[in-house]
């Protein structure tokens, strides 16, 4: 059984994200933000939820791009290499992607 967590940035109950469960237990970062426009409160909430981030966890970047950016930045406070899941429309499945944000000098694409 996979002991990792798959952190769902924004859980939209209208979407089926069960395909991501093979990467870890799904846990929501944001389930409702309503009309919260205070960036400090959003960052504080993400830090509180993601404080249990562990190496090997995944970030499922769904929902508001601002919330995705906040969660990515907070996850990078814990690890400089994080795993994200990308939706593959042709295969109807998530594809894992490892992003290493450690400093690398002049690395070509």
N, C-alpha and C positions, 0 to 999 in steps of 0.2 A: 504494500500500500504506500502511496506517495505521501510523505510527511510534509511536503512543501505547501506553501500558501499561494494562491493565485488571487492577488489583490485587484478587485474590480473597481476602477475609478468611479464610475457612476452606474449603478444598477438600474436599468430600465426594465421593469417587469414585463414589458411587451416583447422583449427579446429573449430568445433561448440561448443561454451561454453554456449549456451543459457540455459542449465539446471542449471547453477549457478545463473541465474537471480532471482530465487526465494529467494536467500539470500541477495540480494541487487543490486543496480545499478552497472553494470560492468564498471570499470575504469582501464585503463592500467597504470602500473608503467613504464614499458619499452615497447616501440613498435618497436624500432630499436636501436641496439647498434653497428651495423657494426663491425668495427675492433677496438673498444675502449678497450684498455687493461690497462687503468689507473684506478686502484681501487678507488682512492680518488674521481675521477670524477663520477664513478658509484654510490658510496655512497652518494655523494653530490646530485646527481640527485634523488636517492630514497628518501632522506630526504626532498627534495623540494616537491616531489609529495605526499609523505605520511604524510606531515605536517598536513593534514586534517583528519588523522586517528581518529576515534571516537570509544568509547566502543561499542561493538556489531557488528563492521565491520568484514569482513572476508578477509582472504588472500588466493588466489587461486594460489597454488604453481605449476606453469607450466613453462616449459622452462629450461634454463640453470641453473644447480644446484648452481652455484656461485651467480647468480642473486637472486635465491630463498633464499639463505643464507643471502645475503645483505638485502633483504626485511624483512626477519624474524627478523634480528638484529635491523633494524630501527623501525619496529613495536613495538618491545620490549622496545624501548626507550620511548614509549608513554604509554604502558600498560604492566603489567607483566603477564596478562592473555589474550591470543589472540585466535581467532577462525580461523581455517584453513578448507579448503575443500579438501577431498580426493576422488579420482575417484574410484567408485566401478564398476569393470569390469563385475561382474555378473548381476548387476541391471541396468547398463548403466546410472548411476546417481551419483551425488556428495553426500558424507556423511560428515556432519559437525563434527569437532573434536575441543574441547576446550582444549587448552594447557596452563597450569598454571605454570609459571616459577618462582613463588615466592619461597623463600627458604623453603624447607621442609627437616628436618633432618631424615636421614635413613629410607626413605619410600620404602618398598619393592614393586616390580612389581606385 
